Amino acid sequence: MTQTSTPTAGARPDEVRRHNRTAVLRRLHVDGPCTRAALATELGLNRSTIKAVVDGLAESGVVSEHVPRARTGAGRPSLLVLPRPLAAVVLAVDIRVEQVAVALVGLGGEVLGRNSWILRAGDPADVLTDVVESARLLTEDLAAQVVGAGVSIPGVVRRRDGFVHEAPNLRWRDVPLGDRLTAVLGVPTLVANDAEIAARAEHLRGAARGTLDAVYVSADVGVGAGVISDGKILRGTAGYVGELGHMAINPAGLACYCGNRGCWETEVGELALGRALDLPEHTPRGVIMAALRALPEPRIDAVLGEFTEWLATGLVTIVNAFAPELVVLGDLFTALPTTVVTAVGRAVTERSLVSRAIGGTRVLTSTMGTDAKLIGAAELAFEPVLDTV
């Protein structure tokens, strides 16, 4: 991800140094090891500035430098600058309807340790107790010091303080999750909607890398979306954005728990996929994904034809509204047959006025699998950390 470093005009020297330090660290964290010369070129800084920044980071133990394994040309090789994972470690938490996963992630995005468990009782206090205990065991095992935490949750979250207004599939309402975890963990804790967090991960490290405008759409028990607009997460008022699963697209459809009828997620969510596959209502999501992947090609249209139509209908509306160059399908959607994804992409291009105007919107499945939200939670935590490490 090519970046430039342009501090505000008139900034004080210490502000400029801090800006340059953050820019270098962010580049190494997201894109990995790089030579000093390449850093100067990518960030638009002169070599003496890069030298001063890298020397400072090395003295602080944040980065190290090594001779690259592959050498090109004669003369002294250019040293690679590498982030040191243990220099800054964050806790990533992915709370789902049926499972919780936690991980310690080091600078540079390396997963240092992880744990997960089935969520059988969704009481917020019990979940928080289990998260804190799991985090304690991981940090003790790795002898790591956590400097921040990020949490993904399937609900409507106030970005400012991590207040969960409503997470209907968890049956949570008005839970001050961010404040509670900050107090118990003793480190700043940021909380965001799971689809927004996954969109962040896809943009930084996944299928949407290098795109300025993209939409991530995922199906779990519900359907959510995260929007990348001009390279930034679109958050809306107070951070309440991304509930695209509750677009009402079928007036004759099923009643939705949100109070509406015919919401998009009633037509393309987990329950809808289970019905299409003729599976019992409470079939585990892993079984649903396996059934999708095992579906014989001659039967795909007969089994998933109506589902494909509803998925395309919703995506056409989304593309017309946000004009993304890319739509990334995550979670359960990653198990969809290639022919279904291709058909949906074709329908979006043909039926969306905006897609036709911009020369077509690509529709791809996520390459990050079920880790997108966990990785995104880590990146959420790193956002303020990179300015201070």
GULUM-969770 format. One record per residue: x, y, z of N, C-alpha, C in turn; residue in one letter. Coordinates in steps of 0.2 Angstrom, whole numbers, plus 5000, padded with zeros to 4 digits. Atoms other than C-alpha are relative to their C-alpha. Example, Ala and Ser with C-alpha at 12.3 -4.5 7.8 and 13.67 -1.06 7.14 Angstrom:
2
500449945000506249785039500450065000a;499649944999506849955036499650055003s;
% end
This chain:
389
500449945000500050005000500450065000m;499649945000500950154994499750065004t;500349954996500850305006500550064999q;499549945000501550485007499950035006t;499949974993502050585022500050074999s;500149925001501350765022499850035006t;500249974994501350845039499750074998p;500349945001500250995041500550064999t;499549955001501051155035500050045006a;499949964994501751265049500049955007g;499950054994501851105061500750015003a;499450004996503151115075500549944998r;499550055002504751015072499849935004p;500150074996504250885086499449974997d;500650035003502550865077500249974994e;499850035006503350835061500449945001v;499650064999504550705068499549955002r;500450054998503150615077499549984994r;500450015006502150625060500449954996h;499650045004503550545051500149935003n;499950064997503850415064499449954999r;500650035000502050365064499949974992t;500150025007502050355044500549944999a;499550055001503650245044499749945004v;500250064996502950125058499349974997l;500650035003501250115049500149964994r;499850035006502050075033500349935001r;499750064998503049935041499549955003l;500650044997501549875051499649964995h;500550025005500449855036500349964995v;499750035006501549815022500649965001d;499550044999502949725030500750034999g;499349985001504949735029500150044994p;499849965006505649865018500750045001c;499349964999507349955015499950075001t;500149934999507650125020499950044994r;500149965006507850185002499349994997a;500750015002506150104998499550045004a;500449964996505350195013500050074998l;499949935002506050365007499650014994a;500449995006505250334990499350005001t;500850014999503550274996499750055004e;500349954996503350405009500250074998l;499949935002504050555000500550035005g;499549974995505450585013500749994998l;499350015002507250615011500449955004n;499750064997508550485016500250025007r;499749984994509250585030499450005006s;500650014995507450595038499949935001t;500250074999507150415035500649975005i;499550024995508850375044499950025007k;500149984993508450475059499449975003a;500650044998506750395060500149935002v;499850074999507350215058500549995006v;499550014994508850245070499650015007d;500349994994507650315083499549945002g;500450064999506450165081500449945002l;499650054998507850045082500350005007a;499849994993508550125098499549985005e;500650024996506850105105499849935001s;500250075000506749925101499449984996g;500750015004505249945089500249964994v;499850045007506149885073500749985001v;499350025000507749795069500250004992s;499850005007508749785053500449944998e;499650065002509449635044500250004992h;499850005007510349595028499549954996v;500550045004509149525015500349944998p;499850065003509249345010500350004993r;499849995007509249384992500350064998a;499649945002510549504986500050014992r;500049985007510449604970500650054998t;499549955001511949684962500649995004g;499450004996513649714969500050065005a;500049944994514149824984499649985006g;500350014993513449835001499350004999r;500850015001511649765002499750055004p;500549954996510249885008499749965005s;500350044994509649825025499350015000l;500850004999507849775028499950035007l;500349984994506949865041499449965002v;500650054998505749745051499750035006l;500449984994504449785064500149945005p;499950054995504749685080499449995004r;500750024998503149595085499950025007p;500149994993503349605104500150075002l;499949934998503749795103499350035002a;500749974999501849825103499549944999a;500550065000500549685107499350035002v;500749984999498649715106499649935001v;500550054999497249605111499450014995l;500649995004495949565098499549955002a;500650044998494249495102499550004995v;500550015005492949425090499449975004d;500650034997491249405099499549984995i;500550025005490049305088499449975004r;500650024997488349235091500149935003v;499950074997488949055094500849995002e;499350014998490849085097500350065002q;499549954998492149195105500749984998v;499350025002493949205098500450065003a;499649954998495349305106500749984997v;499350015002497149335100500450055002a;499549954999498749425104500350014994l;499749985006499349515089500650055001v;499549954999501049595088500150054994g;499849955005501749745078500249964993l;499950035007501749695059499449954999g;500650045001500149595061500149925002g;499850074998500949435068499549975005e;500550034994499649325078500549965004v;499650034995500649275093499749945004l;500450064996499349165102499350024999g;500749995000497549135101499649955003r;500550054997496049045109499350014998n;500749995002494249015105499649955004s;500450054997492748935113499350014998w;500749995002490948905110499650045005i;500449954995489749035117499349975001l;500650034998488348945126499550045003r;500449964996487749075137500250074998a;499849945003487749255130500050065005g;500049954996487649355146500650045000d;499449965001488849505144500549995006p;499550014995489649485161500449945000a;499650065001490049305158500550004995d;499650005006490749335141500650055002v;499449964998491849475148500549975005l;499650044995492449365162500449954996t;499650055004492949235150500550034995d;499549975004493849355138500650025004v;499449974996494849435152500449945003v;499650054997495349265159500449974994e;499650025006495849205141500650044999s;499549955002496849365138500649995006a;499550014995497749335155500449944999r;499650065002498249155150500550014995l;499649995006498849215133500650045002l;499449964999499949355140500549975005t;499550044995500649245154500449954996e;499650055004501149115141500550034996d;499549975004501949235130500450055003l;499649944996502649355143499950064996a;500149945004501849495133499750055004a;500449944997501249665138499650034995q;500549985005499649715130499950085001v;500049925000499549905125499350024998v;500749985002497749905118499649944998g;500550055001496249805114499550024995a;500549995005495049795099499549945001g;500550054999493349705100499550014994v;500550005006492149655085499449975003s;500650034997490349625090499550014994i;500549995005488849595079499450045002p;500549964997487849745084500150074998g;499949925002487549935083500450035006v;499549984995489050005092500150085000v;499849935000489350185097500850015000r;499250015001491150215091500350045005r;499749954995491550355104500349965006r;499850044994491550235119499949935000d;500150075000491150065113499349985003g;500650024997489350065120499649964995f;500450045005488349925112499250025001v;500749994999486649995109499549944999h;500450065000485949835103500449954996e;499750065004486649665097499549955001a;500650044999485049575094500149935000p;499950075001485649405089500449975007n;499750024993486649405106499550015006l;500549984995485149475115500350055005r;499749954995486249615122499650074998w;500349935001485549795124500350055005r;499749954996486349945131500649985005d;499550034997487949865136500750054999v;499449965001489449985140500749965000p;499550055001490649855133500750035000l;499349975001492149975129500250025007g;499849984994492150055146500149945005d;499950054996491949895155500749964999r;499450045002493449805146500650055001l;499449954999494549965147500150005008t;499950004993494249965166500349935003a;499750074998494649775168500749984997v;499350025003496049755156500550055001l;499549944998496849925161500450034993g;499849975006497149965142499550034996v;500649975004496150075130499749944996p;500450055004494849965122499550034995t;500549975005493950005106499649954997l;500550055002492349915100499750034994v;500449985006491549915083499649954997a;500450045003490249835073500549954996n;499650055003490949665066500150014992d;499949995007490649705048500550064998a;499549945001491549875049500749985001e;499450034999492949785057500349964995i;499850045005493049655044500250044994a;499849965006493049785030500750035001a;499349974998494549865039500549954998r;499550055002495449705038500149984993a;500050015007495049675020500350054996e;499749945004495549845015500850005002h;499350004999497249835024500449944998l;499650065001497749655022499649944996r;500450055004496449565011499850024993g;500249995007495449564995499950074998a;500149935001495149754996500650045000a;499449964999496949804998500150034993r;499849965006497449944986499450034997g;500649975003495549994983499950065004t;500349944996494850164988499349995002l;500750014998493050114988499849934999d;500250075000492449944993499449995005a;500550024995491049865002500149935002v;499950074998491249705013499349985003y;500650034997489649605016500149935002v;499950074997489549455027499449975003s;500650044997488249325032500349965006a;499950054994488349245049499349985002d;500750014998486749225059499650064997v;500349945004486349405052500450024994g;499749975005486949505038500250075001v;499849934998488049655040500550024994g;499649975005489149775029500450055003a;499549954998490649885031500250034993g;499949965006490950025019500750045000v;499449965001492650095013499950054995i;500149955005492450265005500650055000s;499449965001493950354998500649985005d;499450024996495150245008499850005007g;500149994993494250275025499349965001k;500650034997492950175035499450055000i;500649964999491250255033499649985006l;500350024994490450265050499350035001r;500749974998488950385050500050035007g;500149964993488250475065500149955005t;499850034994489050415081500349934999a;499750065002489750265071499549954999g;500550055001488050185068499950004992y;500150015007488250125050500149934998v;499850065002488249965041499549955001g;500650054999486549885045499649994994e;500350015006486249845027499649944999l;500450065000485549675031499350025002g;500749984998483949775037499750044994h;500349975005483649845020499349964998m;500650045002481849795016499949994993a;500050015008481849714999499449964998i;500550045002480449595000499350015004n;500649984997478749665005499649945003p;500450064999477949485005500549955004a;499650054997479449415015499949995007g;500050024993479749345032500050065005l;499949954995479549455048500749995003a;499350004997481249505055500050025007c;500049984993481749525073500050085001y;500049924999482049715070499450035000c;500649975000480249745068499750014992g;500249995007480249755049499849934997n;500250065003479649625036500450004993r;499750015007480649555021500750045000g;499449975000482349625027500549954996c;499550035004483849575016500349935004w;499750064997484549455029499549945001e;500550065000482949355030500049964993t;500050035006483249315012500749974998e;499350035001485149285012500449985006v;499750024994485649255030500149935001g;499850074999486149095038499349965000e;500650045001484349035040499749994993l;500250005007483949075022500449954996a;499650055004485448975016499849935003l;500350074997484848825028499449984997g;500650025004483148835020500149984993r;499850015007483848835003500349934999a;499750065000484848685007499649945003l;500450054996483448595016500349975006d;499750024994484348585032499650025006l;500349984994483648595050500150075002p;499949924998483448775057500650015004e;499449994996484848755070500649964998h;499450035002486148675059500650045001t;499449964998487848735064500350034993p;499849975006488648855052500549964996r;499450045003490148735048499649954996g;500450055004488848605042499750044994v;500349975005488048735031500550024995i;499549995005489648785023500349944997m;499850075003490148605020499549984995a;500650025004488448575012500150054993a;499949965006488748725000500649984996l;499450015004490448674995499949934997r;500150075003489848494992499450004995a;500649995005488348554981500249984993l;499850025007488448464964499850064995p;500249955004488548584950499450004996e;500650005003487048524941499450025004p;500649984996485948564956500150075003r;499949934997486648734960499550054999i;500549955002485448834951499349985003d;500650024997483948734957499950015007a;500049994993484448744975500150075002v;499849934998485248924976499750054995l;500249965005484349004961499650065004g;500349944997483149114972500450045005e;499649974996484449144985500550054996f;499549965004485649214971499650064998t;500449945002484249324965500050055005e;500049954994484049404982500650035002w;499449974998485849424985500250054995l;499949955005486049514968499650065001a;500549944999484549624972500350045005t;499849964995485249684988500750034998g;499349985002487049704981499950064994l;500149945005486349814966499850065004v;500249944996485549934979500650035003t;499449974997487149944988500550034996i;499549975005488249974973499750074997v;500249945002487050104967500050065005n;499949954995487150194984500750025002a;499349984998489050184987500550004995f;499549995006489850164970500649975002a;499450034998491150044976500349964993p;499750045005492449964964500049935001e;499950074998492449804974499549995005l;500450034995491149704984500449945002v;499750064997491949574996499549965004v;500550044996490849435002500449965005l;499650044994491349355019499649965003g;500350054995490949225032499649954996d;500450055004489549105025500150014993l;500049995007489649185008500749974997f;499450025003491449125006499949934997t;500150075002490748945004499550004994a;500450005006489648994989500349974994l;499750025006489948904973500250064996p;499749955004491049004961499550024995t;500549995005489548994948499550055003t;500549964996488449084961500350075000v;499749944999489749224964500150034993v;499949975007490049244945499350034998t;500749985002488149254942499850075004a;500249944996487949384956500450064997v;499649945003489349494949499850024993g;500349985006488649484932499350045001r;500649974999486949534938500150085003a;499849934997487749684948500250054994v;499849965006488549744932499550024996t;500549995005487049724921499450055003e;500649974998485749794933500150065004r;499849944996486649934943500250054995s;499949945004486650104934500750025002l;499349974998488250154944500549954998v;499550055002489149994941500150004992s;499949995007488850014922500450074999r;499749945001489450194923500850005002a;499350004998491050154932500449944997i;499750065004491450004920500049945004g;500150074996490849864932500350005007g;499750014993491049824950500149935001t;499850074998491949664955499749985006r;500250034994491249544967500449945001v;499550054998492449434976499849975006l;500150034993492449314991500650015004t;499549984996493549355005500549945000s;499550055000495249265006500249995007t;499850004993495349295025499649955004m;500450054996494049165030499750035006g;500349984994493349175047500550055005t;499549964996494949275053499950074999d;500149935002494349435045499850055006a;500349964994493449505061500650005005k;499550004995494849455072500650044998l;499449965002496249535062499750075000i;500249935000495149685060500050035007g;500049984993494949695079500750025002a;499349984999496849695080500250074997a;499949945004496949835067499750065004e;500449954996495649935077500450025006l;499649984994496749925092500650034999a;499349975002498349965083499950084998f;500149945003497550125076500350065004e;499749954996498050235091500749985003p;499450034998499450125096500650034996v;499449995005500550165081500250085001l;499849934999500550355086500450015006d;499749994993501250325103500649955001t;499550054998502350165102500750034999v;
% end
